[in-house]
Amino acid sequence: MSGAEPRPGEKLIIQEDCAEDKLKNGILTLTNQRLIFEKTEGRMTTLSKKTEEVLLDIPLEKILASKSEGFIIAKVVVELSDRSYKFGVLNTGHWAKEIMTRVNEAKRS
């Protein structure tokens, strides 16, 4: 994981550089305990990215649903009780399935 400190027993599942509709560019990370979105800032002159701050740190138990949406510009949608987030990841179906698998595991334990 990048800027978010791992918790005891936490394992990285998938991580991807992406963008969220309102939060803009960042790194989306799914662990066996939470979904994290960290804001990044890219520099074209050096082709590097810098992690700035953690914008989302959602415990898996708070996620109600996750689904793939769209065709040309596909997004993975993560629904909470009070709002939803839309992330532009490469394999939206894989992300949606992995998120719900981990959510169900977290709710069982």
Secondary structure, 3 states (H helix, E strand, C coil): CCCCCCCCCCCEEEEEEEEECCCEEEEEEEECCEEEEEEEEEECCCCEEEEEEEEEEEEHHHCCEEEEECCCCCEEEEECCCCEEEECCCCHHHHHHHHHHHHHHHHHC
